[in-house]
Amino acid sequence: MFVRASDGNGEDEGWVLSVVYDAARGASDLVILDATSFAGPPVATVHLPVRVPYGFHGSWIPSST
């Protein structure tokens, strides 16, 4: 999932969110990457307590402000 930076002017200014399975832990991680430096290290990694099944998907909607 691509999340555009709220003040981003370039088409790649934002973050890429992906769920990744960590076989060593037997659980999944939510990995957040800087879209302008996709090959760089993650901006953040959220260690989830369980495995997220393959094929998981969801809907993202803007928050109301």
Protein Blocks (a to p, Z undefined) as FASTA:
>chain_A
ZZddfkbfbfkgccdddddddfknopacdddddfklmmmccfbdcddfbdcdehiacddd
dddZZ
